[in-house]
Amino acid sequence: MNPENYTTMAEVRAGVDKIDRQLVALFEQRFAHMRAAARIKPERSAVRDEARKAEVIDNVRQEAVRLGVPADILATLWDQLVEASIAYEMKEFDRLRA
């Protein structure tokens, strides 16, 4: 799978579809980590950690720059991802203690 060698849109679309499946599998792993965090954190107030959120987004921004991809776009996506992860973790925290 090398986009530089693609000659048709069918190849491009197949490549994108394959990457999307891989991303979903990686998100499943990321959300498994959120479930672990919900289980481990002693208090619900510990779920939201603004310093950690900033660190995660900064790490993504730096990696994007290193790879030469749009850092601002990825930082925005990761802000949304982290917020969704926090909401998910809070639900898991509550579910585990219900």
Secondary structure, 3 states (H helix, E strand, C coil): CCHHHCCCHHHHHHHHHHHHHHHHHHHHHHHHHHHHHHHHCCCHHHCCCHHHHHHHHHHHHHHHHHHCCCHHHHHHHHHHHHHHHHHHHHHHHHHHCC
